[in-house]
Amino acid sequence: MDKKKSCSCACGRTVTLLVPCSGAADTGEIADRAARKFAMGGCAGMFCLAGVGANLSGFIASARGADRLLVVDGCNLDCAHKTLAEKGITENIIHVRVTDLGIVKGKSPATAERIDAVVAELGNKLTASLKS
Amino acid sequence: MLIQILGTGCPKCQKLEENARQAATELSLDFHIEKVKDLQQIMAFGVMITPALVVDGVVKVAGKISGVEDIKKMLAK
């Protein structure tokens, strides 16, 4: 996908949207930066979770219309996952939690190594979902 | 009633428009259908997947072609 373009036509291919929590904590920053790095690979596009929280119909409809939502939460508060659930969006979700990778909230600056670990996990989970 | 079809003009967009037109006609609504092909305008709706159906400014569905009966329910709300 064109990096400047952030709207996808559903014709002829599946649409995967990346939904990071983008929280204030270091793990939220890692979630956000990992999602952005993963999106650069072209397998998925970044999505605005705030638009769902703001109850904007276009974002909610887009989340419902995606073939897959790659949800990235920084910690076990699972804000991104729960924000979607609040709008009844519970299907076709692949969930990655940064702290599940041994990254401790509040003690883990967003280094390239940690970001890459999350990027790798995103790739693994997306690949696994495609095989199942 | 303003019905907008968001999309760059692909076959799915055309099918969604066709279904929306049929649904509105069968409901005897006073409607106008507008096609929105400009990406910036599409994104201004918060829509990230096309085609999308917008009714009086509210995005009802994105990334899917809703059938006539489903669209009728959307138009009736």
Backbone of each chain as ProteinMPNN parsed JSONL, in Angstrom:
{"seq_chain_A": "MDKKKSCSCACGRTVTLLVPCSGAADTGEIADRAARKFAMGGCAGMFCLAGVGANLSGFIASARGADRLLVVDGCNLDCAHKTLAEKGITENIIHVRVTDLGIVKGKSPATAERIDAVVAELGNKLTASLKS", "coords_chain_A": {"N_chain_A": [[0.836, -1.194, 0.0], [0.444, 2.235, -0.702], [2.368, 4.457, 1.136], [1.45, 6.972, 1.796], [-1.175, 6.743, 1.617], [-4.123, 6.01, 3.338], [-6.457, 4.634, 3.171], [-8.236, 1.828, 2.173], [-9.236, -0.073, -0.64], [-11.637, -2.582, -0.701], [-11.742, -4.373, -2.706], [-10.892, -7.417, -4.14], [-8.907, -8.217, -2.294], [-7.833, -9.066, 1.053], [-8.441, -7.144, 4.004], [-6.479, -5.959, 6.532], [-6.352, -4.398, 9.608], [-4.369, -2.432, 11.772], [-4.479, -1.965, 15.207], [-3.32, -0.249, 17.571], [-2.998, 0.405, 21.128], [-1.69, 2.684, 21.806], [-0.99, 3.904, 24.198], [-0.062, 5.999, 27.073], [2.0, 5.017, 28.637], [5.275, 3.419, 28.688], [5.011, 0.912, 27.506], [2.754, 1.294, 26.001], [3.714, 3.093, 24.15], [5.552, 1.436, 22.879], [3.772, -0.39, 21.759], [2.473, 1.253, 19.904], [4.59, 2.159, 18.241], [5.584, -0.225, 17.287], [3.395, -1.18, 15.862], [3.254, 0.749, 13.847], [5.679, 0.291, 12.566], [5.303, -2.301, 11.68], [3.209, -1.882, 9.928], [4.467, -0.599, 7.878], [5.498, -2.619, 6.38], [3.476, -3.389, 4.733], [1.561, -5.354, 5.077], [-0.581, -4.738, 6.604], [-2.742, -2.034, 7.613], [-2.512, 1.081, 9.387], [-4.789, 1.994, 11.981], [-7.247, 4.186, 13.425], [-7.832, 4.1, 16.647], [-8.849, 5.943, 18.411], [-10.869, 7.168, 17.012], [-12.891, 5.305, 17.11], [-13.391, 5.26, 19.831], [-14.375, 7.809, 20.047], [-16.776, 7.533, 18.97], [-17.262, 7.81, 16.24], [-18.847, 7.3, 13.249], [-17.686, 6.425, 10.83], [-15.218, 5.286, 11.49], [-15.995, 3.222, 13.172], [-17.566, 1.664, 11.462], [-15.601, 0.97, 9.635], [-13.89, -0.598, 11.2], [-15.585, -2.711, 11.726], [-15.863, -3.661, 9.171], [-13.437, -4.658, 8.386], [-11.338, -7.415, 7.442], [-9.615, -8.535, 9.23], [-8.544, -7.598, 12.489], [-5.723, -6.401, 13.885], [-4.896, -6.192, 16.928], [-3.128, -4.287, 19.252], [-2.181, -4.193, 22.431], [-0.678, -2.426, 25.125], [-0.503, -3.26, 27.767], [-2.009, -5.324, 30.368], [-4.394, -4.054, 30.799], [-5.714, -3.811, 28.511], [-6.865, -1.807, 26.79], [-7.313, -1.14, 24.059], [-8.486, -3.441, 22.99], [-10.779, -3.569, 24.606], [-12.029, -1.163, 24.01], [-12.873, -1.575, 21.411], [-14.595, -3.719, 21.898], [-16.582, -2.456, 23.335], [-18.053, -1.307, 21.366], [-19.174, -3.427, 20.246], [-17.484, -4.846, 18.655], [-15.995, -7.669, 18.217], [-15.126, -9.762, 16.781], [-12.924, -11.496, 14.47], [-10.488, -10.717, 15.485], [-7.084, -10.395, 16.217], [-5.02, -10.654, 18.866], [-2.42, -8.955, 20.452], [-0.325, -8.586, 23.236], [1.841, -6.413, 24.724], [3.149, -6.689, 27.228], [2.985, -9.375, 27.601], [5.144, -10.377, 26.378], [7.22, -10.34, 28.067], [8.002, -7.8, 28.574], [8.244, -5.227, 30.776], [5.888, -3.087, 32.144], [6.38, 0.361, 32.618], [9.027, 0.109, 33.146], [10.417, -0.168, 30.878], [11.831, 1.313, 28.439], [11.109, 2.439, 25.075], [12.848, 0.773, 23.138], [14.666, -0.119, 20.136], [15.049, -2.843, 20.03], [13.008, -3.905, 21.676], [10.762, -2.994, 20.346], [11.077, -4.328, 17.924], [10.713, -6.924, 18.804], [8.013, -6.995, 19.339], [7.025, -6.441, 16.809], [7.814, -8.771, 15.522], [6.243, -10.625, 16.866], [3.718, -9.791, 16.052], [3.86, -10.453, 13.367], [4.141, -13.237, 13.568], [1.705, -13.991, 14.765], [-0.146, -13.078, 12.915], [0.545, -14.575, 10.688], [0.011, -17.136, 11.662], [-2.746, -16.966, 11.929], [-3.532, -16.828, 9.323], [-2.975, -19.319, 8.425], [-4.72, -20.893, 9.795]], "CA_chain_A": [[0.0, 0.0, 0.0], [1.119, 3.521, -0.73], [2.523, 4.902, 2.522], [0.69, 8.199, 2.022], [-2.578, 6.412, 1.512], [-4.551, 5.262, 4.506], [-7.79, 4.099, 2.934], [-8.048, 0.685, 1.29], [-10.38, -0.63, -1.342], [-11.803, -3.989, -0.312], [-11.816, -5.205, -3.91], [-9.86, -8.362, -4.531], [-7.91, -8.611, -1.311], [-8.307, -8.926, 2.419], [-7.997, -5.909, 4.66], [-6.083, -6.111, 7.93], [-6.092, -3.096, 10.218], [-3.595, -2.45, 13.008], [-5.149, -1.132, 16.205], [-2.545, -0.172, 18.809], [-3.609, 1.24, 22.168], [-0.947, 3.961, 21.779], [-1.112, 4.476, 25.537], [0.965, 6.928, 27.542], [3.11, 4.287, 29.256], [6.301, 2.94, 27.75], [4.497, -0.234, 26.743], [1.83, 1.866, 25.011], [4.571, 3.647, 23.084], [6.081, 0.289, 22.136], [2.651, -0.912, 20.955], [2.25, 2.178, 18.788], [5.724, 2.183, 17.301], [5.662, -1.548, 16.645], [2.315, -1.239, 14.87], [3.65, 1.592, 12.709], [6.757, -0.385, 11.845], [4.701, -3.452, 11.001], [2.392, -1.358, 8.82], [5.359, -0.223, 6.762], [5.716, -3.812, 5.574], [2.397, -3.478, 3.752], [0.602, -6.432, 5.348], [-1.714, -4.196, 7.354], [-2.754, -0.577, 7.649], [-2.783, 1.672, 10.703], [-6.176, 2.372, 12.209], [-7.396, 5.156, 14.514], [-8.679, 3.62, 17.739], [-9.521, 7.099, 19.023], [-12.1, 7.419, 16.256], [-13.9, 4.38, 17.632], [-13.738, 5.771, 21.16], [-15.137, 9.047, 19.861], [-18.077, 7.135, 18.414], [-17.391, 8.308, 14.869], [-19.43, 6.18, 12.502], [-16.79, 5.934, 9.795], [-14.209, 4.417, 12.092], [-16.665, 2.016, 13.68], [-17.933, 0.852, 10.293], [-14.364, 0.433, 9.051], [-13.423, -1.691, 12.062], [-16.503, -3.843, 11.497], [-15.727, -4.146, 7.798], [-12.118, -5.24, 8.122], [-11.27, -8.883, 7.517], [-8.899, -8.851, 10.459], [-8.043, -6.476, 13.287], [-4.517, -6.775, 14.621], [-5.006, -5.297, 18.079], [-1.891, -4.301, 20.036], [-2.3, -3.513, 23.715], [0.597, -2.32, 25.827], [-0.518, -3.976, 29.047], [-3.202, -6.158, 30.552], [-5.638, -3.271, 30.868], [-6.352, -4.14, 27.218], [-7.735, -0.683, 26.415], [-7.705, -1.198, 22.646], [-9.418, -4.566, 22.852], [-12.045, -3.244, 25.281], [-12.677, -0.062, 23.285], [-13.58, -2.205, 20.294], [-15.691, -4.528, 22.446], [-17.647, -1.525, 23.722], [-18.866, -1.051, 20.165], [-19.639, -4.72, 19.739], [-16.521, -5.39, 17.683], [-15.308, -8.733, 18.961], [-14.754, -10.848, 15.874], [-11.791, -11.317, 13.553], [-9.446, -9.987, 16.211], [-5.837, -11.044, 16.623], [-4.62, -9.791, 19.976], [-1.043, -9.026, 20.941], [-0.135, -7.748, 24.428], [3.29, -6.163, 24.857], [3.682, -7.22, 28.49], [3.051, -10.844, 27.507], [6.441, -10.727, 25.793], [8.235, -10.145, 29.099], [8.338, -6.375, 28.644], [7.595, -4.774, 32.01], [5.329, -1.735, 32.059], [6.987, 1.341, 33.511], [10.462, -0.15, 33.295], [10.906, -0.622, 29.572], [11.832, 2.327, 27.377], [10.807, 1.894, 23.738], [14.076, 0.557, 22.359], [14.482, -0.815, 18.855], [14.98, -4.286, 20.299], [11.664, -4.241, 22.188], [9.805, -2.754, 19.245], [11.229, -5.428, 16.959], [10.134, -8.139, 19.394], [6.553, -6.912, 19.143], [6.807, -6.577, 15.362], [7.944, -10.198, 15.209], [5.046, -11.303, 17.399], [2.611, -9.447, 15.149], [4.04, -11.273, 12.178], [3.861, -14.641, 13.908], [0.267, -14.209, 15.008], [-0.875, -12.879, 11.651], [0.828, -15.747, 9.855], [-0.723, -18.271, 12.241], [-4.186, -16.809, 11.645], [-3.741, -17.079, 7.899], [-2.878, -20.767, 8.218], [-5.83, -21.604, 10.465]], "C_chain_A": [[0.878, 1.254, 0.0], [1.203, 4.056, 0.706], [1.717, 6.168, 2.824], [-0.805, 7.923, 2.078], [-3.019, 5.636, 2.743], [-6.002, 4.834, 4.38], [-7.634, 3.0, 1.902], [-9.343, 0.281, 0.621], [-10.452, -2.117, -1.004], [-11.851, -4.917, -1.517], [-10.616, -6.135, -4.032], [-8.809, -8.703, -3.508], [-8.493, -8.43, 0.086], [-7.713, -7.664, 3.038], [-7.711, -6.204, 6.13], [-5.734, -4.737, 8.487], [-5.352, -3.278, 11.54], [-4.211, -1.465, 14.002], [-4.321, -1.115, 17.488], [-3.253, 0.706, 19.836], [-2.969, 2.62, 22.192], [-1.038, 4.675, 23.122], [0.095, 5.306, 25.954], [2.188, 6.214, 28.127], [4.117, 3.83, 28.204], [5.797, 1.766, 26.908], [3.461, 0.217, 25.693], [2.598, 2.457, 23.84], [5.141, 2.512, 22.223], [4.992, -0.279, 21.224], [2.458, -0.044, 19.708], [3.365, 2.106, 17.757], [5.896, 0.842, 16.592], [4.589, -1.672, 15.562], [2.703, -0.431, 13.631], [4.753, 0.919, 11.88], [6.204, -1.57, 11.067], [3.902, -2.99, 9.777], [3.25, -1.001, 7.606], [5.662, -1.413, 5.855], [4.609, -4.056, 4.557], [1.372, -4.57, 3.996], [-0.653, -5.924, 6.043], [-1.616, -2.676, 7.364], [-3.063, -0.065, 9.048], [-4.235, 2.129, 10.787], [-6.256, 3.297, 13.425], [-8.37, 4.653, 15.574], [-9.457, 4.771, 18.371], [-10.829, 7.419, 18.307], [-13.238, 6.513, 16.706], [-14.377, 4.873, 19.0], [-14.596, 7.025, 21.085], [-16.502, 8.797, 19.227], [-18.319, 7.692, 17.011], [-17.758, 7.134, 13.956], [-18.491, 5.591, 11.457], [-15.744, 4.977, 10.329], [-14.831, 3.113, 12.578], [-17.035, 1.09, 12.519], [-16.693, 0.232, 9.659], [-13.836, -0.733, 9.88], [-14.294, -2.934, 11.858], [-16.27, -4.473, 10.125], [-14.396, -4.803, 7.485], [-12.175, -6.761, 8.216], [-10.592, -9.326, 8.807], [-8.502, -7.555, 11.157], [-6.871, -6.988, 14.111], [-4.391, -5.783, 15.777], [-3.756, -5.42, 18.952], [-2.095, -3.484, 21.309], [-0.956, -3.517, 24.432], [0.633, -3.165, 27.092], [-1.845, -4.711, 29.213], [-4.472, -5.363, 30.862], [-6.435, -3.454, 29.572], [-7.306, -3.054, 26.721], [-8.21, -0.759, 24.966], [-8.767, -2.279, 22.432], [-10.784, -4.212, 23.44], [-12.779, -2.096, 24.593], [-13.465, -0.605, 22.105], [-14.791, -2.991, 20.804], [-16.872, -3.668, 22.859], [-18.593, -1.23, 22.566], [-19.336, -2.359, 19.528], [-18.702, -5.352, 18.724], [-15.652, -6.415, 18.407], [-14.817, -9.857, 18.051], [-13.574, -10.461, 14.991], [-10.654, -10.518, 14.187], [-8.261, -10.898, 16.513], [-5.242, -10.122, 17.669], [-3.17, -10.033, 20.39], [-0.927, -8.076, 22.128], [1.367, -7.636, 24.693], [3.852, -6.8, 26.124], [3.729, -8.754, 28.5], [4.394, -11.312, 26.944], [7.578, -10.489, 26.792], [8.702, -8.704, 29.225], [7.539, -5.769, 29.801], [7.15, -3.316, 31.888], [5.985, -0.819, 33.083], [8.484, 1.186, 33.67], [11.114, -0.484, 31.959], [10.813, 0.481, 28.513], [11.671, 1.674, 25.997], [12.072, 1.806, 22.89], [13.744, -0.187, 21.064], [14.314, -2.311, 19.071], [13.585, -4.701, 20.765], [10.608, -4.05, 21.098], [9.868, -3.904, 18.244], [10.64, -6.736, 17.486], [8.614, -8.15, 19.19], [6.213, -7.053, 17.663], [6.856, -8.056, 14.968], [6.72, -10.973, 15.685], [3.824, -11.014, 16.522], [2.671, -10.316, 13.892], [3.689, -12.723, 12.429], [2.363, -14.9, 14.061], [-0.545, -14.021, 13.737], [-0.682, -14.088, 10.747], [0.043, -16.959, 10.35], [-2.207, -18.18, 11.903], [-4.487, -17.106, 10.179], [-3.73, -18.574, 7.608], [-4.077, -21.509, 8.784], [-7.133, -21.453, 9.697]], "O_chain_A": [[1.929, 1.292, 0.641], [0.192, 4.095, 1.408], [1.344, 6.408, 3.972], [-1.593, 8.757, 2.526], [-2.342, 4.69, 3.148], [-6.697, 4.688, 5.385], [-6.984, 3.194, 0.875], [-10.409, 0.292, 1.237], [-9.439, -2.817, -1.023], [-11.987, -6.13, -1.356], [-9.468, -5.69, -4.027], [-7.873, -9.434, -3.834], [-9.497, -7.745, 0.279], [-6.644, -7.193, 2.65], [-8.59, -6.643, 6.871], [-4.925, -4.007, 7.913], [-5.672, -4.17, 12.327], [-4.433, -0.296, 13.687], [-4.595, -1.892, 18.403], [-4.0, 1.62, 19.486], [-3.613, 3.606, 22.549], [-1.149, 5.9, 23.177], [1.128, 5.317, 25.284], [3.291, 6.761, 28.109], [3.847, 3.853, 27.003], [6.129, 1.655, 25.728], [3.32, -0.403, 24.639], [2.186, 2.338, 22.687], [5.203, 2.618, 20.998], [5.25, -0.609, 20.067], [2.3, -0.557, 18.6], [3.114, 2.004, 16.556], [6.305, 0.792, 15.432], [4.844, -2.203, 14.481], [2.502, -0.88, 12.502], [4.748, 0.978, 10.651], [6.597, -1.809, 9.926], [3.925, -3.633, 8.728], [2.805, -1.094, 6.462], [6.038, -1.236, 4.697], [4.782, -4.84, 3.624], [0.42, -4.713, 3.228], [-1.674, -6.611, 6.065], [-0.545, -2.107, 7.15], [-3.793, -0.707, 9.803], [-4.825, 2.585, 9.806], [-5.438, 3.204, 14.34], [-9.586, 4.766, 15.415], [-10.592, 4.591, 18.813], [-11.784, 7.888, 18.927], [-14.404, 6.907, 16.685], [-15.572, 4.904, 19.294], [-15.437, 7.271, 21.95], [-17.273, 9.725, 18.984], [-19.452, 8.006, 16.648], [-17.063, 6.118, 13.909], [-18.503, 4.382, 11.227], [-15.423, 3.974, 9.691], [-14.257, 2.037, 12.412], [-16.836, -0.122, 12.595], [-16.736, -0.908, 9.197], [-13.387, -1.738, 9.329], [-13.796, -4.059, 11.824], [-16.461, -5.676, 9.947], [-14.241, -5.434, 6.44], [-12.966, -7.318, 8.977], [-10.943, -10.348, 9.396], [-8.171, -6.557, 10.517], [-7.018, -7.895, 14.93], [-3.854, -4.686, 15.622], [-3.372, -6.523, 19.343], [-2.172, -2.256, 21.274], [-0.196, -4.483, 24.355], [1.673, -3.72, 27.448], [-2.687, -4.717, 28.315], [-5.513, -5.95, 31.157], [-7.653, -3.28, 29.54], [-8.418, -3.348, 26.283], [-9.372, -0.476, 24.675], [-9.792, -2.058, 21.786], [-11.819, -4.516, 22.847], [-14.01, -2.058, 24.59], [-14.579, -0.161, 21.829], [-15.871, -2.935, 20.217], [-18.024, -4.088, 22.75], [-19.773, -0.942, 22.764], [-19.835, -2.371, 18.403], [-19.081, -6.284, 18.015], [-14.705, -6.068, 19.111], [-14.166, -10.795, 18.512], [-13.269, -9.285, 14.793], [-9.959, -9.752, 13.519], [-8.421, -12.018, 16.997], [-4.986, -8.948, 17.399], [-2.758, -11.165, 20.643], [-1.359, -6.926, 22.063], [2.062, -8.638, 24.862], [4.93, -7.394, 26.086], [4.432, -9.353, 29.314], [4.735, -12.492, 27.025], [8.748, -10.443, 26.413], [9.687, -8.423, 29.907], [6.308, -5.798, 29.798], [7.946, -2.433, 31.569], [6.128, -1.169, 34.254], [9.14, 2.04, 34.265], [12.224, -1.015, 31.914], [9.827, 0.564, 27.782], [12.046, 0.52, 25.788], [12.326, 2.656, 22.037], [12.683, -0.796, 20.929], [13.533, -2.965, 18.38], [13.043, -5.71, 20.314], [9.685, -4.852, 20.96], [8.838, -4.391, 17.777], [10.133, -7.553, 16.718], [8.019, -9.19, 18.905], [5.233, -7.705, 17.305], [6.037, -8.525, 14.177], [6.226, -11.863, 14.993], [3.0, -11.897, 16.284], [1.658, -10.839, 13.428], [3.027, -13.365, 11.613], [1.829, -15.889, 13.557], [-1.525, -14.731, 13.512], [-1.628, -14.566, 10.121], [-0.519, -17.713, 9.556], [-2.849, -19.193, 11.625], [-5.572, -17.581, 9.844], [-4.382, -19.043, 6.675], [-4.418, -22.602, 8.332], [-8.162, -21.984, 10.115]]}, "seq_chain_B": "MLIQILGTGCPKCQKLEENARQAATELSLDFHIEKVKDLQQIMAFGVMITPALVVDGVVKVAGKISGVEDIKKMLAK", "coords_chain_B": {"N_chain_B": [[-33.38, 12.589, 1.516], [-29.947, 12.014, 1.776], [-27.816, 9.898, 0.147], [-24.689, 8.551, 0.168], [-22.091, 7.1, -1.687], [-19.086, 5.822, -0.994], [-16.013, 5.465, -2.543], [-13.602, 4.398, -4.975], [-14.645, 3.797, -7.402], [-14.744, 1.151, -8.116], [-15.853, -2.241, -9.013], [-17.222, -3.239, -6.731], [-18.057, -0.903, -5.472], [-19.834, 0.032, -7.353], [-21.761, -1.955, -7.303], [-22.701, -1.68, -4.694], [-23.834, 0.844, -4.858], [-25.857, 0.322, -6.691], [-27.434, -1.471, -5.217], [-28.18, 0.185, -3.085], [-29.652, 2.141, -4.386], [-31.78, 0.617, -5.337], [-32.904, -0.235, -2.915], [-33.708, 2.19, -1.717], [-35.516, 3.07, -3.598], [-37.463, 1.054, -3.535], [-38.455, 1.548, -1.046], [-39.741, 3.84, -1.476], [-38.53, 6.317, -1.02], [-37.598, 9.787, -0.801], [-34.86, 10.565, -2.293], [-31.344, 11.25, -2.851], [-28.552, 10.208, -4.639], [-25.117, 10.269, -4.201], [-21.869, 10.021, -5.488], [-18.754, 9.565, -3.998], [-15.55, 9.954, -4.736], [-13.11, 10.979, -4.194], [-10.191, 10.573, -2.368], [-9.368, 12.03, -0.123], [-11.728, 13.203, 0.707], [-13.148, 10.902, 1.309], [-11.671, 9.892, 3.447], [-12.175, 11.87, 5.25], [-14.55, 11.169, 6.315], [-13.797, 9.335, 8.107], [-13.558, 6.876, 7.156], [-11.88, 3.938, 6.366], [-11.852, 1.789, 4.774], [-13.06, 0.915, 1.652], [-15.803, -0.289, -0.424], [-18.086, 2.203, 0.938], [-21.098, 3.029, 2.643], [-23.008, 5.854, 3.153], [-25.442, 7.504, 4.987], [-27.268, 10.34, 5.162], [-25.033, 11.605, 6.32], [-24.088, 9.775, 8.164], [-22.02, 7.02, 8.532], [-22.85, 3.905, 7.473], [-21.993, 1.37, 6.69], [-18.903, -0.196, 5.879], [-16.434, -1.403, 3.643], [-17.812, -3.579, 2.756], [-20.328, -5.126, 0.708], [-23.461, -4.435, 1.188], [-26.6, -6.129, 1.138], [-29.749, -5.58, -0.582], [-31.958, -5.81, 1.176], [-30.764, -5.528, 3.683], [-29.813, -2.926, 3.453], [-32.182, -1.563, 3.265], [-33.074, -1.738, 5.891], [-31.158, -0.147, 7.094], [-31.735, 2.32, 5.971], [-34.2, 2.785, 6.953], [-33.859, 3.377, 9.586]], "CA_chain_B": [[-32.316, 11.774, 2.121], [-28.714, 11.976, 0.98], [-27.102, 8.622, 0.216], [-23.38, 8.702, -0.462], [-21.32, 5.879, -1.897], [-17.67, 6.177, -0.944], [-15.158, 4.477, -3.202], [-12.924, 4.939, -6.154], [-15.337, 3.42, -8.636], [-14.519, -0.265, -8.412], [-17.101, -2.996, -9.162], [-17.941, -3.332, -5.46], [-18.714, 0.393, -5.26], [-20.961, 0.11, -8.282], [-22.788, -2.872, -6.815], [-23.286, -1.074, -3.49], [-24.701, 1.936, -5.326], [-27.027, -0.315, -7.308], [-28.276, -1.995, -4.135], [-28.725, 1.313, -2.321], [-30.676, 2.765, -5.229], [-32.948, -0.277, -5.343], [-33.505, -0.213, -1.578], [-34.378, 3.478, -1.521], [-36.654, 3.112, -4.532], [-38.51, 0.15, -3.033], [-39.041, 2.166, 0.151], [-40.372, 5.081, -1.958], [-37.917, 7.452, -0.334], [-37.147, 10.933, -1.567], [-33.428, 10.45, -2.033], [-30.359, 11.644, -3.869], [-27.325, 9.429, -4.468], [-23.899, 10.982, -4.595], [-20.664, 9.191, -5.423], [-17.586, 10.291, -3.491], [-14.381, 9.194, -5.19], [-11.873, 11.631, -3.74], [-9.677, 9.888, -1.185], [-9.357, 12.939, 1.034], [-13.118, 13.313, 1.174], [-13.508, 9.611, 1.915], [-11.01, 9.806, 4.747], [-12.799, 12.846, 6.148], [-15.646, 10.462, 6.988], [-13.212, 8.352, 9.011], [-13.648, 5.577, 6.494], [-10.561, 3.447, 5.99], [-12.043, 0.702, 3.813], [-14.18, 1.149, 0.747], [-16.802, 0.762, -0.517], [-18.828, 2.527, 2.147], [-22.421, 3.619, 2.442], [-23.272, 6.921, 4.117], [-26.825, 7.984, 4.906], [-27.396, 11.62, 5.864], [-23.814, 11.915, 7.064], [-23.697, 8.688, 9.072], [-21.484, 5.859, 7.817], [-23.602, 2.719, 7.888], [-21.218, 0.153, 6.445], [-17.658, 0.04, 5.124], [-15.674, -2.595, 3.279], [-18.693, -4.688, 2.391], [-21.489, -4.804, -0.112], [-24.693, -4.855, 1.857], [-27.689, -6.475, 0.244], [-30.869, -4.637, -0.644], [-32.789, -5.88, 2.387], [-29.989, -4.925, 4.783], [-29.777, -1.477, 3.247], [-33.515, -1.051, 3.61], [-33.109, -1.57, 7.356], [-30.311, 1.014, 7.415], [-32.414, 3.529, 5.524], [-35.413, 2.972, 7.748], [-33.512, 3.829, 10.948]], "C_chain_B": [[-31.109, 11.753, 1.195], [-28.001, 10.637, 1.219], [-25.783, 8.818, -0.528], [-22.681, 7.344, -0.544], [-19.857, 6.298, -1.967], [-16.839, 5.075, -1.587], [-14.627, 5.039, -4.5], [-13.541, 4.496, -7.475], [-15.158, 1.973, -9.048], [-15.866, -0.99, -8.544], [-17.905, -3.104, -7.863], [-18.687, -2.036, -5.161], [-19.959, 0.485, -6.12], [-22.104, -0.789, -7.825], [-23.484, -2.294, -5.581], [-24.236, 0.056, -3.884], [-26.005, 1.374, -5.904], [-27.997, -0.819, -6.232], [-28.938, -0.864, -3.34], [-29.853, 2.0, -3.097], [-31.965, 1.926, -5.226], [-33.679, -0.226, -3.998], [-34.298, 1.07, -1.361], [-35.616, 3.592, -2.406], [-37.8, 2.255, -4.015], [-39.191, 0.702, -1.783], [-39.756, 3.475, -0.193], [-39.836, 6.317, -1.24], [-37.606, 8.578, -1.308], [-35.636, 11.014, -1.325], [-32.588, 10.976, -3.197], [-29.094, 10.832, -3.597], [-26.137, 10.203, -5.019], [-22.714, 10.031, -4.478], [-19.488, 10.059, -4.965], [-16.352, 9.46, -3.817], [-13.056, 9.762, -4.681], [-11.426, 11.042, -2.4], [-9.687, 10.773, 0.06], [-10.763, 13.104, 1.605], [-13.571, 12.032, 1.859], [-12.921, 9.519, 3.319], [-11.595, 10.799, 5.756], [-14.013, 12.241, 6.869], [-15.107, 9.495, 8.043], [-13.227, 6.962, 8.419], [-12.265, 5.154, 6.001], [-10.637, 2.251, 5.052], [-13.237, 1.054, 2.936], [-14.591, -0.184, 0.111], [-17.481, 1.031, 0.828], [-20.128, 3.223, 1.777], [-22.676, 4.634, 3.555], [-24.698, 7.421, 3.907], [-26.966, 9.218, 5.781], [-26.217, 11.864, 6.815], [-23.323, 10.83, 7.999], [-23.23, 7.488, 8.252], [-22.169, 4.602, 8.349], [-22.795, 1.445, 7.733], [-19.985, 0.517, 5.621], [-17.001, -1.294, 4.829], [-16.52, -3.771, 2.838], [-19.805, -4.196, 1.48], [-22.717, -5.324, 0.616], [-25.752, -5.157, 0.815], [-28.823, -5.468, 0.34], [-31.671, -4.637, 0.657], [-32.068, -5.27, 3.592], [-29.964, -3.404, 4.649], [-31.131, -0.852, 3.569], [-33.62, -0.795, 5.122], [-32.294, -0.35, 7.775], [-31.021, 2.32, 7.063], [-33.633, 3.826, 6.389], [-35.112, 3.522, 9.14], [-33.427, 5.348, 11.025]], "O_chain_B": [[-31.23, 11.507, -0.005], [-27.639, 10.3, 2.346], [-25.765, 9.199, -1.699], [-22.686, 6.559, 0.405], [-19.442, 7.027, -2.869], [-16.948, 3.904, -1.224], [-15.139, 6.02, -5.04], [-13.009, 4.794, -8.544], [-15.394, 1.615, -10.202], [-16.908, -0.417, -8.222], [-19.135, -3.064, -7.893], [-19.811, -2.061, -4.658], [-21.005, 0.955, -5.673], [-23.274, -0.426, -7.947], [-24.701, -2.403, -5.438], [-25.313, 0.2, -3.307], [-27.096, 1.881, -5.641], [-29.209, -0.621, -6.324], [-30.11, -0.953, -2.971], [-30.872, 2.386, -2.525], [-33.073, 2.453, -5.127], [-34.908, -0.181, -3.947], [-35.428, 1.033, -0.876], [-36.636, 4.147, -1.997], [-38.96, 2.666, -4.048], [-40.342, 0.376, -1.491], [-40.309, 4.137, 0.685], [-40.584, 7.234, -0.9], [-37.38, 8.343, -2.495], [-35.194, 11.477, -0.273], [-33.046, 11.119, -4.331], [-28.621, 10.774, -2.462], [-26.157, 10.714, -6.138], [-22.575, 9.321, -3.482], [-19.266, 11.151, -5.489], [-16.14, 8.393, -3.24], [-12.02, 9.099, -4.734], [-12.185, 11.019, -1.431], [-9.981, 10.308, 1.161], [-10.959, 13.14, 2.82], [-14.286, 12.068, 2.86], [-13.602, 9.113, 4.261], [-11.517, 10.586, 6.966], [-14.444, 12.747, 7.905], [-15.884, 8.901, 8.791], [-12.94, 5.982, 9.106], [-11.575, 5.907, 5.313], [-9.61, 1.756, 4.586], [-14.293, 1.445, 3.433], [-13.796, -1.124, 0.109], [-17.452, 0.197, 1.733], [-20.238, 3.9, 0.755], [-22.574, 4.317, 4.74], [-25.104, 7.723, 2.785], [-26.802, 9.147, 6.999], [-26.397, 12.275, 7.961], [-22.241, 10.956, 8.572], [-23.955, 7.0, 7.384], [-22.071, 4.283, 9.534], [-22.901, 0.537, 8.557], [-20.022, 1.415, 4.78], [-17.01, -2.202, 5.66], [-15.991, -4.851, 2.573], [-20.169, -3.02, 1.482], [-22.968, -6.529, 0.645], [-25.802, -4.534, -0.246], [-28.849, -4.618, 1.23], [-32.018, -3.576, 1.176], [-32.678, -4.586, 4.413], [-30.083, -2.688, 5.643], [-31.202, 0.263, 4.087], [-34.171, 0.212, 5.565], [-32.677, 0.387, 8.684], [-30.909, 3.308, 7.789], [-34.041, 4.979, 6.534], [-35.996, 4.068, 9.801], [-33.147, 5.897, 12.091]]}, "name": "protein", "num_of_chains": 2, "seq": "MDKKKSCSCACGRTVTLLVPCSGAADTGEIADRAARKFAMGGCAGMFCLAGVGANLSGFIASARGADRLLVVDGCNLDCAHKTLAEKGITENIIHVRVTDLGIVKGKSPATAERIDAVVAELGNKLTASLKSMLIQILGTGCPKCQKLEENARQAATELSLDFHIEKVKDLQQIMAFGVMITPALVVDGVVKVAGKISGVEDIKKMLAK"}
